[in-house]
Amino acid sequence: MTDLRIVAIYEKMVATQPGIERKGKANPYTSMNGNMFSFITKEGEIALRLPEETRRLRALTSYTGIRAHSPAAVLEIGYWL
């Protein structure tokens, strides 16, 4: 089960985006047009899928963010913690 404090932070974050709603009871996530763009990992970390342009810019810089991973799913490039 996900830490309730992390879920509360996630819900506040999602609430700042009009038209976006949190989905998933046990595994919170958001999606648009069938494409997931944020979720909470089993470790309690919030992962975001960055826009293509942002991902390209980060690849050209010395950005040292942590790429999200999930042992239960294959994630496309672009999810960051």
Phi, psi and omega in degrees: 000141181284142178302128183297332178292320178294318179299319179297318178296316180299315180296322176296320179297313181296322181297340179283351183250105181302138177083357180254135177233149177287138178239168177080123179277305182277328182233089184299141177201168172232151177209159176219132182053036178080004181249116178292135178232358171201154177196168174254126180287166177297337178278358179086022179258144178270123180250136180237141174267116182281150176299153182308314181298318179295319179298318180297315179296319180294328178293333182271351181249184180264033179301134185243031177296167181258126177288137179287149177217156178214121181294340183267354183212153174268121181257138175290159175298139177127350176269128182231149177265000000 
